[in-house]
Amino acid sequence: MMGQLVWRNALHRPLRTMVSVIAVGIEVALVLLVVGLTHGVLHEVGKRIEGIGADIMVQPPSSSVFLAFSGAPMPQSLGNRLAELPSVAAVTPVLLQLSSSSGLDIIYGIDPPSFQAVSQGFVYLQGHGLEKPDDVLVDDLYARAKHLRAGGTLHLFGHDFHVAGVVEHGKGARVFLPLTTLQQITGSPREASLFFVKCTAPGLTNVVMKEIGSLLPGYEVRPLQDYLSLMTPTSVPGLNTFVHSMIALAAAIGFLVIFLLMYMTIIERTREIGVLKSLGASKSYIVRALMGETMVVCAAGIVAGLLISYGGCLVMRDLFPTLTILITPGWILRAAALAIGAGLAGTGYPAWLASRKDPVEALAYE
């Protein structure tokens, strides 16, 4: 009986119910897409850093784990001192530069021989390596997004670079320039933003880290095997606040929509509530009926939100191949719980108001 009542009430005003379902779906999709985008980008960056194959990363003092916010460059000569440590197999300097000419990209300036010694080299899908000062390497996802091929031209920093090759993604950046070229462009001769260090054996990572700490006190020395776990929204200034603000906005949308839906339902069904109460329906029965209707709307909204989220992912991946959106089961459950919580909270006052209606006054309501 209760199930039929809830279902028929939900279908009594199909257009309003549909709008409410879409609103709850937008709430769920907003949470999943915002969180998925932030976590996806950070996770993908972390995977690319780990994919370089180094054991240790050395940065200037007080540098952020998020390389776009790394500190001032270091003297390139520090690499020679690191290479002299007994358990170090190879060291490569990298200069980072943020480019906004065709999107927001971190460009790596690399020394090809030492970078290959640390990372075991690139997997070339087209073309060849960096041979000339105006050569540039791009990964396959960047090439697809920018419609580039080996032999083409890429405009960066006011210069036209020759696309020497297209490489498989997963080696730190998506765009690579010769180290000396990027040093000249940025006015940082003989300087590097960080050093990647390869140990003679993976088990010596902690030993080498201690040696580097003694050699360069105050510098940031991080093991790359744990780098992915450090890539969280809290590591980027302001990002965590932004994510929480978007989640709060989504919850507010769900709360207000359900509140208005249930409040209008109470006004429209005053006589029906009076009939139910005159037939002996208790206050709890009225509340459960309205809560049940809210649960139906929220359940349908959660399904709609998942469809919107995954549809949005497909569209965004097609438009922006380099973009990573990570939707996890844990955040699906959180978004669903948030939608249900906001819905039940929005139903609370209207349900309480309905349960307190006098049946005589309700039956006389026009």
N, C-alpha and C positions, 0 to 999 in steps of 0.2 A: 504493500500500500504506500509506504513512504517512498519507495523507489519510483513508483509511477507518478506520485505527486511531484517529486523533485524533477523528474524528466519532463513532465507536461508543463511545469512552470518555466523550465529553461526554454522550451519551444513556444511558449505563449507569445513572446515578442521575439521572433527569430532574428530580425535585423539588429535589434539592440543587443541580443545575445552574441551575434556574430561580431559586432563592433567590439564588445567586451573581450571576446576570445582573441581578436586581433591585437587589442591593446595589451593583454597579458602576454601574447606571443612576442610583441615588440619588447616588452620588459625582459623576457627571457633571452631574446636574441641580443639585446643591448648588452646584457651582462656577459653572455658567451662570446660575442664578437670583440668587445673591448678587452676582456681578460685574455681571450684567445690570441688576440693580436699582440698584446704586450708580452705575454709569456712566450708566444710563438717566435717573435722576433729575437727575444733574448736567448731562448733555447737554441735557435738556429745559429746565432752568433757564437754562442758557446760551443756548439758542435763544430763549427768551422775552425775555431781557435784550437780545439783539441785535435782536429783533423790535420793540423800542420805536422804533428808527429814529434814535436819537441817534448822535453820533460819538464822544463822550467822556463818561466818568463820573468825577466828582470825589468823593472820600471823605475822611473825617478821617484824620490820620496813623495809621499802623500798622493800618489796617482790613484785614479779610480780603476776599479776592476772592469768598468765599461770603457773600452778603449777610446771611444769618441770624446771622453772627458779626461783623457790621460794628461799627465803633467808635461812640463817643459822638456825639450829634447836633451839628450845626454851626449857627451863627447863620444864619437864613434870609436875612439882609441880604447875605451873601456872594454870593448870586445876582445882586444888582444890580451888584456889582463885576465879576463874570464877564461879564454882559451888555454891559458897557461896552467890552470888548475889541473891536478893529476887525473881526476875522474871525469873530465869534460872531453867529449869526443868532437863536438863542433859547436860553433857559436855563429849566429847570423844577426846582423843589425837590421832593424826595420824602422822606417820613418813613416809616420801616419799623417794624413792630411784629409780633412773633411771637404768634400766637393758638393756644391749645390747647383752645378751647371745643368745637370740633366736628372735631378732628383737629389736625395741626400745619401751620399755614398762615402765610405771610408776607403781612401786610396792607400795602398801599400807601396812604399818605395823599397825595393829589395835589391840585395846583391846576389845575382843568380847562382854563382858557384857555392857560396856558403849557405844560401837558402836551400839549395838542392841537397847539400850535405846533411842539413838538419831534417828536412821534410821528405827526403827520398825523391824529390822532384815532382813535377806536374805530370798529369796524364793528358796528353795533347789530343784533342778531337779534330782540330784543324791547325794548319800552319806550323810555326816553330817558336822557339824561345826568344827572349829579349837579346837582341844582337846589336841594335843601334840605339843612340840616345832618344830618338823619337818613337821607339817601339812601345807598344802597350799590350798586355795580356788581359783578356777578360774571361770569366767563367761562362759555362754554357747557359745558365739561367739569365745572366746579365745580357749575353748575346741575343737570346731569344726575346727578352724584354725590349731591347734597344734595336733589334733587327740588324745585328752586326754579323759580319763574317770575316775570316782571315783575309787580309788584303784591303779591308775597308778603312774608314777614317773615324776616329772618335775625338770629339772636341772637349778638351778639359783645360781648365785654368787659362783660357784664352789661347790655347795652342791646338793645332790639329795633329793628333798622334796616329801613327800607322798601326793598325791592329795586326800584330805579328802572329798571334795565335789565339785559339779558343781552347780553354782547358776545362777539365772536369771540376765541378764545384766542390768545395769542402776544404780548401787550403787557406783559411784565414779571411782574406778579402775576396771581392768579386773583380777588382781591377788592380793590376800590378804595373808599376813603372820602374825603370832602372833607378836605383837609389841615388846615384849622382844627379840624374835629371830632376828628381823631385827635390833634392837638396838645393839645386840652383833655383827652381821655381819658388820655393818657400823661403829662400834666403837663409838656409841653415846648412852651410858647408861643413862637411865632416861631423855631422850630428845625426843622432838616431833617437827615436821615441821609446824604443824598447829593444831588448835582446831576447832571442829564443835560444835556449841552451839544450843541447843533446848530451846526455850522460853516456859513459862507456857501457853502462848496464842500468836497466830501469830500477833495480833495487838500490842504486846509489843516490837516488834523488834526494833523500833527506840529508845525506852526508854532504852532497854538493851544495844544497841550500844553506847549510850551516857555514860552509867555506865561503860562499858568496856573501853571506851576512857579515862575516868577519872582514872580508875584503872591501865590501861596500856598505858600511853601517848606515842605517836609515833608509836604504833603498827598499822598494817593494819587491819581494822575491816570492813568487807564487808557483806551486806545482800545477801543471796543466791537467793532470789526471783528475783534479778536484775542481777545475775551472767551471765546468758546467753547473755545479751545485752553487756557485757564487753568483750566477746570472739570474737574479731575481729582481722584481720591481723596486725593492728597497735599496738596491745598489745604484739606481739611477735617481739623481735628485729630482724630487717632485713627482716622479712617476707613480709611486704608491698612492700619493694623495689624489692624483687624477683618477686612478682606477677606483678608489673608494668613493670618490665623488660621483662617478658614472653609475656605480652600483646603487648608491643612495638615490640618485635620480630615477633609476629604473624601478626601485622599490616604491618611490613616491608616485610614479605613474600607475603602477598596479593598484596601490592603495586607493588613490582617488577615483580610478575607473570603477573598481568594485564598490566603493562607498556610494558613488552616484547611482550605479545600477541598482543596488539593494535599496537605497533610499527611495528611488522612483518606484521600485517594486512595491514597497510598503504603502506608498500613497495610492497607487493604482489598485492595490488588492485589499484595501481596507475592509470592504464588505466581505470578501472571501475569508479574511482572517476572522471577522466576526462570526461567519457561519461555522468555521472550524472550532472556534472557542465555544460557541453555543452547543455544538455537538459533543463537547467534552474534551477537546484538544487542550493539553496542558501547555504551560509556558515553554517547557523544555521541548515539546513536540514542535511548536512554532519555530523555535530557535534552530532545532536540528534540521527542519525543512529548509530554512533559508541558508544554513551552513552547507547543506547538501547541494543546493543549487549553485552556491559559490564554488564548491569543489568540482562540480561538473564543468563550470566555466574555466576554472584554473587548469583542470586536466586537459581540456581541449586547447587551452592557451599554451600549455607547455609543449604539446605536440606541434602546434603551429609555430612556436618559437624555435623548436629544433629544425623544422623544415626551413624557416627563414634563415637560420644560422648556417645550415649546411648549403643552402642555395646561395647565400651571400658569399660563402667561402669559395664555391665553384666560380662565381662571377669574378671575385677579386683575384683569384689565382689565374684566371684567364687574362684579366686586364693587367695584372702586376705579377708576373711569374716569380720575381725575386721575393715576394711577400710570403711570410709564413704565418698561418693562423693555426694555433694549437688548441683544439677543443677536447678536453679530457673528461672521462666519466665523472671524476670528482667534481668538476665545475658544473657539469650537467645536473648533478644531484643538488649542488648548492643553489644553482639558479632556480631549479624546481622548488626547492624548499623556500627560497625567497619569495617566489610567486605565490605559493600557497599561504605563507605567513602573511604577506601583504594583503592577500585576498580575505583571509579570515579576520585580520585586523580591520579591514574596511567594512566587513559585514557585522562586526561586533555591535556598534551603536544602532544601526537599523534593526538588527535582530532583537536587541533589548527593547527598542521602541515598539516593535510589533508585539512582543510577548506581553507588554503592559497595557495593550489596548483593551478598553472596556467593550465586551461583546454587544451590549445594547447600543452604545454610541457608534460602534463599527457598523452594525446592521442598518442604522439610520443615516449613515454617511452617503452623500450623493456625489 
